Amino acid sequence: MHKFLLLAKVHSMPVTIQLIINGKPRSFDAENFTVAQLVVNLNLEGKRLAIECNGEIVPRSQFADTPLADGDKLEIVGAVGGG
């Protein structure tokens, strides 16, 4: 029985979380998913962004330390330059 448990753990399916981003559902295969990982996954690194998670602004300095969970609602706004 112990061998079975070990094999089940090794071959487990990826963890999928669903997030609502700017009103649209998106699924991600990730365990311990953070705002920083989301930014990379969406190809937004290096861009000037404001991110709100469940109604709270996430400071850029806390992107790597802010975990995301299934069902979280995010608003992502990018700054646009112009003149």
C-alpha positions as a Python dict, from the first residue, in 0.01 Angstrom:
ca = {
    (1, 'M'): (0, 0, 0),
    (2, 'H'): (285, 240, 70),
    (3, 'K'): (418, 199, -285),
    (4, 'F'): (79, 293, -426),
    (5, 'L'): (63, 610, -221),
    (6, 'L'): (412, 709, -331),
    (7, 'L'): (330, 652, -698),
    (8, 'A'): (5, 845, -669),
    (9, 'K'): (195, 1141, -530),
    (10, 'V'): (466, 1133, -799),
    (11, 'H'): (215, 1111, -1084),
    (12, 'S'): (-39, 1358, -951),
    (13, 'M'): (-215, 1591, -1192),
    (14, 'P'): (-112, 1956, -1204),
    (15, 'V'): (-307, 2187, -981),
    (16, 'T'): (-538, 2411, -1182),
    (17, 'I'): (-674, 2735, -1046),
    (18, 'Q'): (-931, 2957, -1209),
    (19, 'L'): (-898, 3332, -1178),
    (20, 'I'): (-1131, 3606, -1298),
    (21, 'I'): (-913, 3863, -1474),
    (22, 'N'): (-1079, 4186, -1587),
    (23, 'G'): (-1413, 4006, -1573),
    (24, 'K'): (-1309, 3701, -1777),
    (25, 'P'): (-1236, 3352, -1638),
    (26, 'R'): (-885, 3217, -1700),
    (27, 'S'): (-738, 2885, -1588),
    (28, 'F'): (-375, 2828, -1494),
    (29, 'D'): (-186, 2508, -1416),
    (30, 'A'): (12, 2610, -1114),
    (31, 'E'): (73, 2530, -752),
    (32, 'N'): (166, 2817, -519),
    (33, 'F'): (79, 3068, -793),
    (34, 'T'): (167, 3431, -714),
    (35, 'V'): (89, 3767, -871),
    (36, 'A'): (450, 3778, -1001),
    (37, 'Q'): (403, 3441, -1175),
    (38, 'L'): (76, 3565, -1324),
    (39, 'V'): (251, 3871, -1467),
    (40, 'V'): (512, 3646, -1632),
    (41, 'N'): (246, 3401, -1753),
    (42, 'L'): (54, 3687, -1919),
    (43, 'N'): (375, 3828, -2077),
    (44, 'L'): (335, 4156, -1887),
    (45, 'E'): (678, 4171, -1722),
    (46, 'G'): (849, 4508, -1757),
    (47, 'K'): (520, 4690, -1816),
    (48, 'R'): (379, 4957, -1587),
    (49, 'L'): (84, 4786, -1419),
    (50, 'A'): (-165, 4832, -1142),
    (51, 'I'): (-309, 4506, -1011),
    (52, 'E'): (-603, 4472, -778),
    (53, 'C'): (-680, 4136, -618),
    (54, 'N'): (-1022, 4089, -457),
    (55, 'G'): (-1065, 4464, -421),
    (56, 'E'): (-719, 4536, -276),
    (57, 'I'): (-433, 4699, -467),
    (58, 'V'): (-122, 4478, -470),
    (59, 'P'): (195, 4690, -450),
    (60, 'R'): (457, 4588, -708),
    (61, 'S'): (699, 4518, -422),
    (62, 'Q'): (460, 4246, -301),
    (63, 'F'): (388, 4071, -635),
    (64, 'A'): (622, 3779, -552),
    (65, 'D'): (481, 3742, -200),
    (66, 'T'): (110, 3762, -291),
    (67, 'P'): (-37, 3416, -348),
    (68, 'L'): (-338, 3365, -573),
    (69, 'A'): (-613, 3113, -503),
    (70, 'D'): (-887, 2954, -706),
    (71, 'G'): (-1168, 3206, -759),
    (72, 'D'): (-964, 3522, -695),
    (73, 'K'): (-1084, 3827, -889),
    (74, 'L'): (-818, 4050, -1039),
    (75, 'E'): (-823, 4375, -1227),
    (76, 'I'): (-509, 4452, -1426),
    (77, 'V'): (-461, 4799, -1570),
    (78, 'G'): (-160, 4904, -1778),
    (79, 'A'): (-34, 5262, -1787),
    (80, 'V'): (-41, 5418, -2132),
    (81, 'G'): (196, 5699, -2219),
    (82, 'G'): (106, 5979, -2449),
    (83, 'G'): (93, 6345, -2476),
}
